[in-house]
Amino acid sequence: MSTWIEPDQWYAQLPSFYATTAALITEAVTGRVLLVKPTYRDHWALPGGYLEAGEYPQDGCARELYEELGLHFDVGALLVLDWAPPIGPRPRALISMTFDAGTLPTPAPLRLPADELSAYDFLDPDVAAARLPADVAPRIAAAIEARRTGRAVYLAGMK
């Protein structure tokens, strides 16, 4: 008796998830962290967003940064990998990747889309973390540490 399952059935039974990317961008002189204020949320966020179908994570991050900030960034190394279970209206788990997008001078030449972002600010890391949701805040320190050591951090279950 064969246990072979047709590929369409096999893939249909596997769990699926959403994937997002974000970028650690710091101010060149002080090392303060760039956060943006979405118009559709109460809290601030690292710049980034959801991946599109078939999109490589670094490419998706670069696309989101251009859409949100109006600049082309060289998206570098993966700094943080995080995971969150389904919650509230989100029916699937969420995998979040934070990449290193380097530094910017201040004042930064950013162009925010008015329908998506209302503000941006460069903040000390602890102040930036305090503006994020509690489950996202640890990504700031983890990303800074990963940039410093050159070793990505897996946060899920470590918060």
Phi, psi and chi 1 to 4 in degrees:
 res  aa     phi    psi   chi1   chi2   chi3   chi4
   1 MET       -  130.5  178.1 -172.0  -72.7      -
   2 SER   -88.3  145.4  174.2      -      -      -
   3 THR  -105.9   12.3   58.7      -      -      -
   4 TRP   -61.7  134.6  174.0 -101.1      -      -
   5 ILE  -117.8  134.9  -62.1  174.4      -      -
   6 GLU   -57.8  141.7  -68.0  -62.8  -36.6      -
   7 PRO   -53.1  -40.8  -28.2   35.8      -      -
   8 ASP   -64.8  -36.1   59.1  -23.4      -      -
   9 GLN   -71.1  -41.2  -68.4  175.1  -36.8      -
  10 TRP   -59.1  -51.7  170.0 -106.8      -      -
  11 TYR   -68.4  -32.2  -72.7  110.5      -      -
  12 ALA   -65.5  -27.4      -      -      -      -
  13 GLN   -89.4  -10.6   72.4 -177.6    3.8      -
  14 LEU   -74.8  149.4  -67.2  176.3      -      -
  15 PRO   -67.4  152.1   21.1  -27.4      -      -
  16 SER  -123.6  165.7   61.4      -      -      -
  17 PHE  -150.3  166.4   55.9   85.8      -      -
  18 TYR   -96.2  154.5  -60.0  111.7      -      -
  19 ALA  -132.5  134.0      -      -      -      -
  20 THR  -126.0  157.9   66.9      -      -      -
  21 THR  -127.1  153.8   63.4      -      -      -
  22 ALA  -144.1  166.6      -      -      -      -
  23 ALA  -128.1  136.5      -      -      -      -
  24 LEU   -88.2  113.4  175.2   67.2      -      -
  25 ILE  -124.3  127.6  -59.3  168.6      -      -
  26 THR  -120.5  158.0   53.0      -      -      -
  27 GLU   -73.8  136.0 -164.6  -88.4  -30.7      -
  28 ALA   -59.7  -40.1      -      -      -      -
  29 VAL   -89.3  -46.3  174.7      -      -      -
  30 THR   -93.4  -20.0   65.7      -      -      -
  31 GLY    79.6    9.1      -      -      -      -
  32 ARG   -64.3  150.5  -67.4  178.6  -59.5  161.1
  33 VAL   -94.3  135.5  176.1      -      -      -
  34 LEU   -81.9  125.3  175.1   65.7      -      -
  35 LEU  -122.2  154.9  -69.3 -173.4      -      -
  36 VAL  -121.8  155.3  -65.5      -      -      -
  37 LYS  -111.4  102.3  177.0   59.4  179.8   82.4
  38 PRO   -64.8  146.0  -20.8   32.5      -      -
  39 THR   -75.4  -17.3   57.6      -      -      -
  40 TYR  -104.8   10.3   50.3   87.4      -      -
  41 ARG  -137.7  157.8  -69.1 -169.2 -179.5  140.6
  42 ASP   -81.8  -20.8  -68.1  -26.7      -      -
  43 HIS  -108.7  165.9   56.1   78.2      -      -
  44 TRP   -82.3  171.8  -71.5   68.6      -      -
  45 ALA  -153.0  157.9      -      -      -      -
  46 LEU   -69.6  145.8  -72.8  163.9      -      -
  47 PRO   -63.8  141.0   12.1  -17.3      -      -
  48 GLY   152.3 -164.1      -      -      -      -
  49 GLY   173.1 -170.2      -      -      -      -
  50 TYR   -73.9  144.1  -79.3   83.6      -      -
  51 LEU   -75.0  148.8  -69.9  177.4      -      -
  52 GLU   -88.9  160.0  -65.1  178.0   -4.6      -
  53 ALA   -56.3  130.5      -      -      -      -
  54 GLY    75.8    6.9      -      -      -      -
  55 GLU   -90.4  132.9 -170.9  172.0   41.8      -
  56 TYR   -66.1  140.3  -77.6   95.2      -      -
  57 PRO   -55.6  -45.4  -30.8   38.6      -      -
  58 GLN   -65.3  -36.8  -75.6  174.5  -61.5      -
  59 ASP   -66.1  -40.9  -66.0  -17.0      -      -
  60 GLY   -64.3  -39.3      -      -      -      -
  61 CYS   -63.4  -46.2 -171.7      -      -      -
  62 ALA   -61.1  -41.2      -      -      -      -
  63 ARG   -61.5  -48.5  174.2 -171.8   51.3   77.4
  64 GLU   -61.7  -40.1  -76.6  -74.1  -16.3      -
  65 LEU   -64.0  -40.1  -65.9  176.7      -      -
  66 TYR   -66.7  -44.1 -179.4   73.0      -      -
  67 GLU   -63.0  -38.7  -70.5  173.8    2.0      -
  68 GLU   -86.9  -33.7  -69.7 -174.2   -6.2      -
  69 LEU  -116.7  -12.8  -54.6  175.3      -      -
  70 GLY    77.1   15.9      -      -      -      -
  71 LEU  -126.9  150.0  -64.4  175.0      -      -
  72 HIS   -89.9  125.4  -68.0  -77.0      -      -
  73 PHE  -114.7  144.6  -73.8   84.0      -      -
  74 ASP   -85.1  104.2  -69.6  -34.0      -      -
  75 VAL   -80.1  121.9  175.2      -      -      -
  76 GLY   -97.9 -137.2      -      -      -      -
  77 ALA   -67.1  150.2      -      -      -      -
  78 LEU   -68.3  127.0  175.4   67.4      -      -
  79 LEU  -103.0  -43.3  -61.0  174.0      -      -
  80 VAL  -138.0  135.4  178.2      -      -      -
  81 LEU  -117.8  127.3 -179.6   64.1      -      -
  82 ASP  -133.6  159.7 -157.1   -2.1      -      -
  83 TRP  -141.1  141.7  178.2   89.8      -      -
  84 ALA  -136.1  140.8      -      -      -      -
  85 PRO   -73.5  166.8   29.8  -35.5      -      -
  86 PRO   -56.8  142.4  -21.6   31.5      -      -
  87 ILE  -155.5  144.1 -171.9  168.7      -      -
  88 GLY    53.4 -129.5      -      -      -      -
  89 PRO   -77.3   -8.1   27.8  -33.9      -      -
  90 ARG   -86.4  109.8 -169.3 -177.7   69.5 -127.3
  91 PRO   -82.0   -5.7   31.0  -35.5      -      -
  92 ARG  -127.1  159.6  -63.6 -178.6 -176.2  149.4
  93 ALA   -63.6  160.8      -      -      -      -
  94 LEU  -125.6  125.6 -179.8   66.5      -      -
  95 ILE  -104.9  126.3  -66.6  177.3      -      -
  96 SER  -118.7  130.7  -61.1      -      -      -
  97 MET  -119.0  127.5  -64.9  162.6  -88.3      -
  98 THR  -109.6  125.0  -56.2      -      -      -
  99 PHE  -109.5  159.5  -69.7   96.1      -      -
 100 ASP   -86.5  117.5 -168.8  -15.5      -      -
 101 ALA  -112.9   15.1      -      -      -      -
 102 GLY    84.0 -150.5      -      -      -      -
 103 THR  -124.8  160.9   62.2      -      -      -
 104 LEU  -132.1  150.4  -78.8  175.3      -      -
 105 PRO   -78.0  161.6   29.3  -34.4      -      -
 106 THR  -116.9  138.6   50.9      -      -      -
 107 PRO   -71.1  141.0   24.8  -30.1      -      -
 108 ALA   -83.3  139.0      -      -      -      -
 109 PRO   -83.4   58.8   32.2  -34.9      -      -
 110 LEU   -91.9  144.3  -57.2  178.5      -      -
 111 ARG  -121.7  109.6  173.5 -172.4   46.4   83.8
 112 LEU   -92.5  136.1  -56.8 -179.6      -      -
 113 PRO   -73.8  118.3   24.4  -29.5      -      -
 114 ALA   -60.0  -27.6      -      -      -      -
 115 ASP   -81.1   -6.7   61.9  -27.4      -      -
 116 GLU  -123.2  -38.8 -171.4  171.5  -12.5      -
 117 LEU  -130.1  136.5  -60.8  173.8      -      -
 118 SER  -102.8  -17.9   61.1      -      -      -
 119 ALA  -164.6  165.5      -      -      -      -
 120 TYR  -142.8  160.7   72.3   90.1      -      -
 121 ASP  -158.1  148.1 -156.2   -6.6      -      -
 122 PHE   -98.5  122.9  -74.4   92.9      -      -
 123 LEU  -128.5  150.3  -56.5  162.6      -      -
 124 ASP   -57.0  146.5  -70.7  -29.6      -      -
 125 PRO   -52.6  -41.0  -29.4   37.1      -      -
 126 ASP   -69.6  -35.1   56.9  -26.6      -      -
 127 VAL   -69.1  -41.3  175.0      -      -      -
 128 ALA   -60.5  -46.7      -      -      -      -
 129 ALA   -60.4  -36.9      -      -      -      -
 130 ALA   -67.4  -23.1      -      -      -      -
 131 ARG   -86.0   -7.4  -71.6 -160.5 -174.0  174.5
 132 LEU   -96.9  158.2  -61.0  174.5      -      -
 133 PRO   -57.8  150.2  -22.3   32.0      -      -
 134 ALA   -55.9  -34.8      -      -      -      -
 135 ASP   -79.1  -12.8   59.6  -24.9      -      -
 136 VAL  -102.2  -28.3  176.1      -      -      -
 137 ALA   -51.9  -39.2      -      -      -      -
 138 PRO   -62.4  -16.0  -24.5   34.6      -      -
 139 ARG   -65.9  -27.0  -65.1  178.5 -165.9  166.3
 140 ILE   -63.9  -58.0  -62.0  -72.3      -      -
 141 ALA   -62.9  -38.9      -      -      -      -
 142 ALA   -64.3  -41.3      -      -      -      -
 143 ALA   -67.0  -40.8      -      -      -      -
 144 ILE   -64.6  -42.6  -69.0  168.4      -      -
 145 GLU   -65.5  -41.9  178.9   66.8    8.5      -
 146 ALA   -63.9  -39.6      -      -      -      -
 147 ARG   -62.0  -42.7  179.9 -170.2  -88.2  177.6
 148 ARG   -65.6  -42.8 -174.2 -174.2   69.2   75.2
 149 THR   -92.2  -18.3   64.6      -      -      -
 150 GLY    77.0   17.1      -      -      -      -
 151 ARG  -124.1  121.9  -64.4 -177.1   61.0 -157.6
 152 ALA   -62.8  152.1      -      -      -      -
 153 VAL  -115.1  132.6  175.0      -      -      -
 154 TYR   -99.9  113.6  176.3   58.5      -      -
 155 LEU   -89.9  -29.1  -87.4 -177.9      -      -
 156 ALA   -51.3  128.2      -      -      -      -
 157 GLY    79.7   -1.4      -      -      -      -
 158 MET  -110.0    5.8  -58.1  174.7   82.6      -
 159 LYS   -85.2      -  -62.2  178.1 -157.8  172.5
